[in-house]
Amino acid sequence: MEKINTNELFETAAKQGASADFIETFEKNFDLAEIQNIIASCDTQDEAFQKLHEKYPVLKIEDLKKQFDEYAANMNKSENSESEEVVDLEDDALEAVAGGSIGSWLKKNWAGLAVGVVCTVAGAALGSPMIGAMVGQTAMGLVNSEVAKKDVKKDAETDQSHSF
């Protein structure tokens, strides 16, 4: 799982409207690095949600599962939307188009989505569900950008190894 930089997450969230008070309260109550380590140590989202609930009882397993399913459903909707736009696809995206689905993508990438889910549910638990959702979406965007950076670096290395 690609890990996000906590400072970058909260700087981005602040630019998008998260108050300094919310960020301070979030950081007092939830250790994002530890949350990411817990998620990375698990084989499934159910296992991760159980361990996260044990560490942070305010994070209810049912809420985490519900939010995860909602985000996955939204991703599935956007995957199935009609588009005339031509898009260059990376290997993972090409695999999803050629023979996979959002379900197969989620099996490999659930941990990145789970980080966003935890941020969303944590925000709601702190009394700010809208800000929590925004932080969760920001977290998922940062995870995806880290994956993209890694893919670009890997592609560049592959291109160099094939030079004539």
N, CA and C of each residue as an Amber inpcrd file, in Angstrom:
protein
   492
   0.8430000  -1.1790000   0.0000000   0.0000000   0.0000000   0.0000000
   0.8870000   1.2400000   0.0000000   0.5860000   2.1650000  -0.8700000
   1.2830000   3.4410000  -0.8870000   0.7960000   4.2760000   0.2930000
   1.7200000   4.8510000   1.0350000   1.3440000   5.6420000   2.2000000
   1.3490000   7.1200000   1.8490000   0.4500000   7.8330000   2.5050000
   0.3720000   9.2670000   2.2610000   1.1020000  10.0150000   3.3650000
   1.5720000  11.1820000   3.0220000   2.2420000  12.0680000   3.9530000
   1.1600000  12.8340000   4.7170000   1.1610000  12.6930000   6.0320000
   0.1340000  13.3180000   6.8660000   0.1260000  14.8290000   6.7030000
   1.3170000  15.4410000   6.6770000   1.3790000  16.8980000   6.5180000
   0.7660000  17.3250000   5.1910000   1.0780000  16.5940000   4.1240000
   0.5210000  16.9260000   2.8140000  -1.0010000  16.7860000   2.8200000
  -1.5000000  15.7380000   3.4800000  -2.9440000  15.5430000   3.5590000
  -3.6140000  16.7330000   4.2260000  -3.1100000  17.1200000   5.3850000
  -3.7620000  18.1910000   6.1180000  -3.5270000  19.5670000   5.5020000
  -2.3980000  19.7870000   4.8450000  -2.1920000  21.0380000   4.1050000
  -3.2050000  21.1480000   2.9670000  -3.3900000  20.0430000   2.2450000
  -4.3550000  20.0270000   1.1420000  -5.7700000  20.2090000   1.6810000
  -6.0920000  19.5170000   2.7640000  -7.4240000  19.6390000   3.3600000
  -7.6830000  21.0690000   3.8320000  -6.6670000  21.7190000   4.4080000
  -6.8260000  23.1080000   4.8560000  -7.1060000  24.0270000   3.6690000
  -6.4210000  23.7990000   2.5560000  -6.6610000  24.6070000   1.3590000
  -8.0760000  24.4100000   0.8340000  -8.6400000  23.2380000   1.1010000
  -9.9880000  22.9390000   0.6240000 -11.0640000  23.3090000   1.6330000
 -10.6590000  23.8410000   2.7910000 -11.6480000  24.3450000   3.7300000
 -11.6710000  23.7080000   5.1120000 -10.8500000  22.7250000   5.3790000
 -10.8160000  22.1410000   6.7230000 -10.1950000  23.1500000   7.6840000
 -10.8640000  23.3730000   8.7930000 -10.3580000  24.3570000   9.7560000
  -9.1580000  23.8100000  10.5210000  -8.3750000  24.7310000  11.0450000
  -7.2240000  24.3440000  11.8690000  -7.6980000  23.5850000  13.1030000
  -8.8550000  23.9730000  13.6490000  -9.4000000  23.2760000  14.8190000
  -9.7420000  21.8280000  14.4840000 -10.3600000  21.6040000  13.3160000
 -10.7040000  20.2380000  12.9220000  -9.4360000  19.4040000  12.7630000
  -8.4570000  19.9470000  12.0730000  -7.2090000  19.2160000  11.8250000
  -6.5280000  18.8850000  13.1520000  -6.4790000  19.8560000  14.0670000
  -5.8620000  19.6250000  15.3770000  -6.6130000  18.5350000  16.1490000
  -7.9320000  18.5920000  16.1200000  -8.7410000  17.5810000  16.8190000
  -8.5480000  16.2120000  16.1970000  -8.5090000  16.1650000  14.8710000
  -8.2900000  14.8890000  14.1700000  -6.9520000  14.2950000  14.5960000
  -5.9070000  15.1120000  14.5560000  -4.5610000  14.6240000  14.8840000
  -4.4360000  14.2010000  16.3480000  -5.1960000  14.8390000  17.2540000
  -5.1740000  14.4550000  18.6680000  -5.8190000  13.0840000  18.8740000
  -6.8330000  12.7960000  18.0800000  -7.6260000  11.5890000  18.2790000
  -7.2280000  10.4100000  17.3910000  -6.5800000  10.6810000  16.2700000
  -6.2550000   9.6250000  15.3180000  -4.8350000   9.8150000  14.8090000
  -4.0500000   8.7600000  14.8710000  -2.6840000   8.7760000  14.3530000
  -2.7240000   8.1750000  12.9430000  -2.6630000   9.0360000  11.9410000
  -2.8180000   8.5770000  10.5650000  -1.7140000   7.6110000  10.1420000
  -0.5010000   7.8240000  10.6050000   0.5860000   6.8880000  10.2780000
   0.2810000   5.5100000  10.8590000  -0.1850000   5.4830000  12.0900000
  -0.5440000   4.2110000  12.7170000  -1.7270000   3.5580000  11.9860000
  -2.7100000   4.3470000  11.6060000  -3.8610000   3.8260000  10.8560000
  -3.3800000   3.1730000   9.5600000  -2.4880000   3.8580000   8.8560000
  -1.9700000   3.2910000   7.6080000  -1.1850000   2.0060000   7.8570000
  -0.4210000   1.9620000   8.9590000   0.3310000   0.7490000   9.2980000
  -0.6040000  -0.4100000   9.6250000  -1.6740000  -0.1280000  10.3520000
  -2.6550000  -1.1680000  10.6670000  -3.2560000  -1.7140000   9.3820000
  -3.6820000  -0.8240000   8.5030000  -4.2960000  -1.2480000   7.2410000
  -3.2970000  -2.0670000   6.4200000  -2.0550000  -1.5820000   6.3420000
  -1.0360000  -2.2780000   5.5420000  -0.7100000  -3.6610000   6.0910000
  -0.9260000  -3.8670000   7.3740000  -0.6050000  -5.1630000   7.9860000
  -1.7030000  -6.2070000   7.8000000  -2.8110000  -5.8060000   7.2210000
  -3.9690000  -6.7010000   7.1070000  -4.1290000  -7.2230000   5.6830000
  -4.7530000  -8.3920000   5.5860000  -4.9860000  -9.0130000   4.2860000
  -6.3200000  -8.6140000   3.6660000  -7.2610000  -8.1830000   4.4870000
  -8.5850000  -7.8050000   3.9790000  -9.0700000  -6.5480000   4.6800000
 -10.0510000  -5.8950000   4.0750000 -10.6050000  -4.7150000   4.7270000
 -11.3600000  -5.1030000   5.9930000 -11.9940000  -6.2780000   6.0370000
 -12.6910000  -6.6990000   7.2580000 -11.7120000  -6.8310000   8.4240000
 -10.5620000  -7.4360000   8.1700000  -9.5370000  -7.5620000   9.2020000
  -9.0420000  -6.1790000   9.6320000  -8.8190000  -5.3020000   8.6640000
  -8.3500000  -3.9460000   8.9770000  -9.3810000  -3.1880000   9.8020000
 -10.6490000  -3.2890000   9.3980000 -11.6920000  -2.5590000  10.1250000
 -11.8230000  -3.0870000  11.5510000 -11.6650000  -4.3860000  11.7500000
 -11.7210000  -4.9680000  13.1000000 -10.5730000  -4.4170000  13.9560000
  -9.3570000  -4.4180000  13.4050000  -8.1920000  -3.9230000  14.1660000
  -8.3000000  -2.4250000  14.4350000  -8.8110000  -1.6820000  13.4580000
  -8.9750000  -0.2420000  13.6530000 -10.0100000   0.0460000  14.7390000
 -11.0760000  -0.7250000  14.7560000 -12.1010000  -0.5530000  15.7900000
 -11.5250000  -0.8770000  17.1720000 -10.6820000  -1.9070000  17.2370000
 -10.0600000  -2.2500000  18.5250000  -9.1630000  -1.1180000  19.0170000
  -8.4430000  -0.4860000  18.1090000  -7.5400000   0.6200000  18.4790000
  -8.3200000   1.9100000  18.7300000  -9.3130000   2.1510000  17.8830000
 -10.1220000   3.3780000  17.9600000 -11.5930000   2.9680000  18.0420000
 -12.1090000   2.6950000  19.2460000 -13.4840000   2.1940000  19.3850000
 -14.5580000   3.1010000  18.7690000 -14.2480000   4.3770000  18.6170000
 -15.2120000   5.2970000  18.0140000 -15.4350000   4.9850000  16.5270000
 -14.4790000   4.2840000  15.9100000 -14.6270000   3.8570000  14.5160000
 -15.4080000   2.5440000  14.5120000 -16.6770000   2.6330000  14.2390000
 -17.5550000   1.4590000  14.2520000 -17.3510000   0.6570000  12.9710000
 -17.2330000  -0.6520000  13.1290000 -17.0060000  -1.5390000  11.9790000
 -18.1010000  -1.3670000  10.9390000 -19.3480000  -1.2930000  11.3910000
 -20.4710000  -1.1490000  10.4510000 -20.3550000   0.1380000   9.6430000
 -19.9310000   1.2300000  10.3000000 -19.7670000   2.5110000   9.6050000
 -18.6400000   2.4400000   8.5750000 -17.5420000   1.7860000   8.9530000
 -16.4140000   1.6390000   8.0210000 -16.8280000   0.8230000   6.8000000
 -17.5170000  -0.2940000   7.0300000 -17.9650000  -1.1460000   5.9170000
 -18.9510000  -0.4020000   5.0200000 -19.8830000   0.3040000   5.6410000
 -20.8960000   1.0430000   4.8710000 -20.2290000   2.1100000   3.9970000
 -19.2790000   2.8500000   4.5760000 -18.6010000   3.9000000   3.8110000
 -17.7560000   3.3000000   2.6990000 -17.0710000   2.2010000   2.9930000
 -16.2610000   1.5200000   1.9790000 -17.1570000   1.0980000   0.8120000
 -18.2840000   0.4750000   1.1160000 -19.2080000   0.0260000   0.0700000
 -19.7500000   1.1990000  -0.7410000 -20.0040000   2.3190000  -0.0580000
 -20.5090000   3.5090000  -0.7540000 -19.4570000   4.0670000  -1.7170000
 -18.2180000   4.1820000  -1.2540000 -17.1530000   4.6640000  -2.1350000
 -16.9380000   3.7040000  -3.3080000 -16.9580000   2.3910000  -3.0310000
 -16.7830000   1.3970000  -4.1000000 -17.9090000   1.4910000  -5.1140000
 -19.1410000   1.6800000  -4.6330000 -20.2900000   1.8050000  -5.5380000
 -20.1540000   3.0550000  -6.4050000 -19.6840000   4.1510000  -5.8040000
 -19.4800000   5.3810000  -6.5790000 -18.3990000   5.1910000  -7.6340000
 -17.3540000   4.4530000  -7.2810000 -16.3020000   4.1750000  -8.2570000
 -16.8560000   3.3140000  -9.3910000 -17.6940000   2.3570000  -9.0480000
 -18.2980000   1.4830000 -10.0500000 -19.2030000   2.2800000 -10.9870000
 -19.9510000   3.2450000 -10.4170000 -20.8130000   4.1030000 -11.2390000
 -19.9850000   4.8780000 -12.2490000 -18.8870000   5.4610000 -11.7850000
 -18.0740000   6.2580000 -12.7060000 -17.3800000   5.3620000 -13.7190000
 -17.0590000   4.1270000 -13.3350000 -16.4500000   3.1950000 -14.2920000
 -17.4310000   2.8370000 -15.4060000 -18.7080000   2.7480000 -15.0560000
 -19.7200000   2.3310000 -16.0160000 -20.3720000   3.4900000 -16.7550000
 -19.9540000   4.7150000 -16.4760000 -20.5700000   5.8550000 -17.1500000
 -20.1340000   5.9000000 -18.6130000 -21.0130000   6.3810000 -19.4360000
 -20.7350000   6.5070000 -20.8700000 -19.7990000   7.6870000 -21.0970000
 -18.8280000   7.5060000 -21.9650000 -17.9110000   8.5940000 -22.2740000
 -17.4090000   8.4410000 -23.6930000 -17.3210000   9.5530000 -24.3800000
 -16.7720000   9.5780000 -25.7270000 -15.2870000   9.9260000 -25.6920000
 -14.7990000  10.3090000 -24.5160000 -13.4320000  10.7820000 -24.3790000
 -12.4310000   9.6310000 -24.5580000 -11.3720000   9.9020000 -25.3200000
 -10.2940000   8.9340000 -25.4960000  -9.3400000   9.0790000 -24.3180000
  -8.9880000   7.9540000 -23.6930000  -8.1460000   7.9720000 -22.5080000
  -6.9900000   7.0060000 -22.7030000  -5.7590000   7.4750000 -22.4260000
  -4.6000000   6.5880000 -22.4220000  -4.6040000   5.8400000 -21.0960000
  -4.4800000   4.5240000 -21.1540000  -4.5870000   3.7130000 -19.9560000
  -3.2430000   3.1480000 -19.5210000  -3.0090000   3.1570000 -18.2150000
  -1.8600000   2.4880000 -17.6230000  -2.1770000   0.9980000 -17.5500000
  -1.1890000   0.1840000 -17.2200000  -1.3750000  -1.2620000 -17.1960000
  -2.5170000  -1.7060000 -16.2980000  -2.6030000  -1.1540000 -15.0640000
  -3.6690000  -1.5640000 -14.1520000  -5.0440000  -1.2000000 -14.6930000
  -5.1520000   0.0010000 -15.2570000  -6.4340000   0.4200000 -15.8190000
  -6.7720000  -0.4110000 -17.0430000  -5.7690000  -0.6970000 -17.8520000
  -5.9920000  -1.5210000 -19.0330000  -6.4770000  -2.9110000 -18.6360000
  -5.8910000  -3.4580000 -17.5750000  -6.3250000  -4.7620000 -17.0820000
  -7.7950000  -4.7230000 -16.6770000  -8.1950000  -3.6440000 -16.0240000
  -9.5880000  -3.5290000 -15.6040000 -10.5190000  -3.4610000 -16.8040000
 -10.1060000  -2.7420000 -17.8420000 -10.9360000  -2.6270000 -19.0370000
 -10.9480000  -3.9340000 -19.8180000  -9.7810000  -4.5480000 -19.9230000
  -9.6580000  -5.7450000 -20.7540000 -10.3210000  -6.9640000 -20.1330000
 -10.2570000  -7.1040000 -18.8520000 -10.8140000  -8.3280000 -18.3060000
 -11.2030000  -8.2200000 -16.8600000 -11.1020000  -7.0450000 -16.3220000
 -11.4080000  -6.8990000 -14.9150000 -12.5760000  -5.9700000 -14.7050000
 -12.7600000  -5.6260000 -13.4900000 -13.8330000  -4.7240000 -13.1180000
 -13.3550000  -3.9360000 -11.9210000 -14.2150000  -3.0650000 -11.4340000
 -13.8450000  -2.3310000 -10.2370000 -13.6360000  -3.3080000  -9.0900000
 -14.3600000  -4.4180000  -9.1110000 -14.1950000  -5.4400000  -8.0740000
 -12.8010000  -6.0330000  -8.0750000 -12.2720000  -6.3330000  -9.2460000
 -10.9220000  -6.9020000  -9.2960000  -9.8870000  -5.8490000  -8.9220000
 -10.1320000  -4.5990000  -9.2840000  -9.2300000  -3.5180000  -8.8970000
  -9.2340000  -3.3620000  -7.3790000 -10.4340000  -3.4080000  -6.7770000
 -10.5340000  -3.2410000  -5.3290000  -9.8410000  -4.3680000  -4.5670000
  -9.8470000  -5.5630000  -5.1250000  -9.1720000  -6.6720000  -4.4490000
  -7.6890000  -6.3760000  -4.2800000  -7.0940000  -5.6780000  -5.2480000
  -5.6670000  -5.3470000  -5.1790000  -5.3980000  -4.0260000  -4.4710000
  -6.3600000  -3.1260000  -4.4900000  -6.1200000  -1.7560000  -4.0340000
  -7.0360000  -1.3010000  -2.8990000  -7.6540000  -2.2330000  -2.1950000
  -8.6130000  -1.8810000  -1.1520000  -7.9750000  -1.0250000  -0.0550000
  -6.7090000  -1.2210000   0.2280000  -6.0690000  -0.5300000   1.3450000
  -6.0410000   0.9850000   1.1450000  -5.7880000   1.4260000  -0.0740000
  -5.7940000   2.8640000  -0.3420000  -7.1660000   3.4650000  -0.1350000
  -8.1910000   2.7460000  -0.5680000  -9.5590000   3.2050000  -0.3590000
  -9.8850000   3.2170000   1.1310000  -9.3830000   2.2200000   1.8610000
  -9.6660000   2.1280000   3.2990000  -9.1320000   3.3330000   4.0700000
  -7.9970000   3.8870000   3.6610000  -7.4590000   5.0750000   4.3340000
  -8.4610000   6.2260000   4.2140000  -8.9880000   6.4280000   3.0280000
  -9.9950000   7.4730000   2.8360000 -11.2540000   7.2100000   3.6310000
 -11.6580000   5.9530000   3.6860000 -12.8450000   5.5700000   4.4540000
 -12.6460000   5.9060000   5.9260000 -11.4890000   5.5710000   6.4800000
 -11.2160000   5.8470000   7.8880000 -11.2560000   7.3520000   8.1520000
 -10.6690000   8.1450000   7.2720000 -10.6990000   9.6070000   7.4500000
 -12.1350000  10.1260000   7.4350000 -12.9430000   9.5890000   6.5320000
 -14.3410000  10.0150000   6.4350000 -15.1110000   9.6600000   7.7020000
 -14.9990000   8.4260000   8.1400000 -15.7240000   7.9720000   9.3350000
 -15.1920000   8.6730000  10.5840000 -13.8860000   8.8920000  10.6580000
 -13.3040000   9.6000000  11.7980000 -13.8350000  11.0290000  11.8630000
 -13.9260000  11.6820000  10.7120000 -14.4730000  13.0400000  10.6890000
 -15.8990000  13.0840000  11.1940000 -16.6960000  12.1090000  10.7770000
 -18.0840000  12.0340000  11.2550000 -18.1140000  11.7960000  12.7630000
 -17.2210000  10.9260000  13.2500000 -17.1620000  10.6410000  14.6860000
 -16.7800000  11.8810000  15.4900000 -16.0390000  12.7780000  14.8620000
 -15.6430000  14.0280000  15.5240000 -16.7050000  15.1140000  15.3810000
 -17.8140000  14.7810000  14.7290000 -18.9100000  15.7310000  14.5860000
 -18.8670000  16.5750000  13.3300000 -17.9850000  16.2450000  12.3970000
 -17.8640000  17.0140000  11.1570000 -17.8760000  16.0760000   9.9470000
 -19.0390000  15.4860000   9.6520000 -19.0720000  14.5000000   8.5620000
 -18.6870000  15.0730000   7.1980000 -19.0500000  16.3140000   6.9150000
 -18.7120000  16.8930000   5.6080000 -17.2090000  17.1300000   5.4920000
 -16.6000000  17.6580000   6.5370000 -15.1540000  17.8720000   6.5190000
 -14.4450000  16.5210000   6.4920000 -14.9520000  15.5590000   7.2490000
 -14.3790000  14.2170000   7.2340000 -14.4120000  13.6080000   5.8470000
 -15.5420000  13.7770000   5.1500000 -15.6540000  13.2560000   3.7870000
 -14.6530000  13.9310000   2.8650000 -14.4770000  15.2360000   3.0330000
 -13.5170000  15.9630000   2.2090000 -12.0890000  15.4830000   2.4830000
 -11.7610000  15.2710000   3.7600000 -10.4290000  14.7680000   4.1120000
 -10.2670000  13.3510000   3.5590000 -11.3080000  12.5350000   3.6590000
 -11.2580000  11.1730000   3.1160000 -11.0290000  11.1590000   1.6180000
 -11.7410000  12.0160000   0.8980000 -11.5500000  12.1130000  -0.5490000
 -10.1430000  12.6020000  -0.8760000  -9.6530000  13.5560000  -0.0970000
  -8.2940000  14.0610000  -0.2950000  -7.2840000  12.9440000  -0.0680000
  -7.4920000  12.1550000   0.9830000  -6.5780000  11.0440000   1.2770000
  -6.5500000  10.0570000   0.1190000  -7.7330000   9.7130000  -0.4100000
  -7.7700000   8.7760000  -1.5370000  -7.0720000   9.3620000  -2.7560000
  -7.2330000  10.6630000  -2.9850000  -6.5510000  11.3120000  -4.1000000
  -5.0430000  11.2680000  -3.9380000  -4.5640000  11.4900000  -2.7080000
  -3.1200000  11.4410000  -2.4640000  -2.5740000  10.0220000  -2.6190000
  -3.3180000   9.0380000  -2.1460000  -2.8900000   7.6460000  -2.3280000
  -2.7910000   7.3370000  -3.8140000  -3.8110000   7.7240000  -4.5770000
  -3.8000000   7.4700000  -6.0200000  -2.6670000   8.2140000  -6.7050000
  -2.3470000   9.4300000  -6.2550000  -1.2460000  10.1680000  -6.8900000
   0.0900000   9.5030000  -6.5690000   0.2370000   8.9310000  -5.3680000
   1.4680000   8.2020000  -5.0360000   1.5980000   6.9540000  -5.9040000
   0.4960000   6.2560000  -6.1350000   0.5140000   5.0880000  -7.0180000
   0.8890000   5.5190000  -8.4260000   0.3120000   6.6370000  -8.8760000
   0.6100000   7.1330000 -10.2230000   2.0800000   7.5180000 -10.3500000
   2.6380000   8.1930000  -9.3310000   4.0590000   8.5660000  -9.3630000
   4.9330000   7.3210000  -9.4620000   4.5850000   6.3030000  -8.7030000
   5.3450000   5.0530000  -8.7220000   5.2580000   4.4170000 -10.1140000
   4.0530000   4.4400000 -10.7090000   3.8800000   3.8700000 -12.0480000
   4.6790000   4.6380000 -13.0900000   4.7070000   5.9730000 -12.9850000
   5.4710000   6.7850000 -13.9310000   6.9550000   6.4730000 -13.7960000
   7.4390000   6.3700000 -12.5620000   8.8500000   6.0470000 -12.3350000
   9.1700000   4.6610000 -12.8960000   8.2860000   3.6980000 -12.6520000
   8.4920000   2.3450000 -13.1590000   8.4970000   2.3400000 -14.6860000
   7.5770000   3.0980000 -15.3100000   7.5370000   3.1930000 -16.7710000
   8.8150000   3.8140000 -17.3150000   9.3270000   4.8510000 -16.6370000
  10.5610000   5.5100000 -17.0830000  11.7390000   4.5400000 -17.0010000
  11.8070000   3.7640000 -15.9250000  12.8810000   2.7810000 -15.7880000
  12.7820000   1.7110000 -16.8680000  11.5690000   1.2900000 -17.1730000
  11.3520000   0.2960000 -18.2300000  11.7770000   0.8620000 -19.5790000
  11.4160000   2.1260000 -19.8400000  11.7940000   2.7520000 -21.1010000
  13.3170000   2.8170000 -21.2360000  14.0180000   3.1570000 -20.1450000
  15.4770000   3.2320000 -20.1900000  16.1060000   1.8670000 -20.4300000
  15.4970000   0.8390000 -19.8880000  16.0750000  -0.5050000 -20.0500000
  15.8590000  -1.0480000 -21.4640000  14.9610000  -0.4080000 -22.2260000
  14.7000000  -0.8510000 -23.5890000  15.3280000   0.0550000 -24.6480000
  16.2310000   0.9320000 -24.2360000  16.8350000   1.8410000 -25.2260000
  17.8140000   1.0600000 -26.1240000  17.9180000   1.5220000 -27.3410000
  18.7600000   0.8210000 -28.3310000  20.0260000   1.5800000 -28.5870000
